[in-house]
């Protein structure tokens, strides 16, 4: 499936990212971001840091979007709360939403000369 999004839709609104990487409740964590774009970049960075810890002796680490999506699927839980200015409430969005937005973000940065792909 291909997902299309307007990049402008991802730049507005505060977000709270909630992640539980393991089944242990003590692994729950959260972080706040000013935009959905910042939040998505942080999710990608979490995966990249995971790869660095697993392949710590490798000089260069590469991955594809399918591997990133598998990583997100295998997290015990992931959720983003996005602030809605009209209702003045945070709206929850789950794993599928996050995966769709990351896919759209990576497609946008790969094709937009002003955007930059996210590499480490």
Buried (B, 14 or more C-beta within 10 A) or exposed (E): EEEEBEBEEBEEBBBBBBBBBEEEEEEEEEBEBEBBBBBBBBBBEBBBEEBEEEEEEEEEEEBEEEEBBEBBEEBEBBBBBBBEEEEEEBEEBEBEBBBBBBBBBBBBBEEEEEBEEBEE
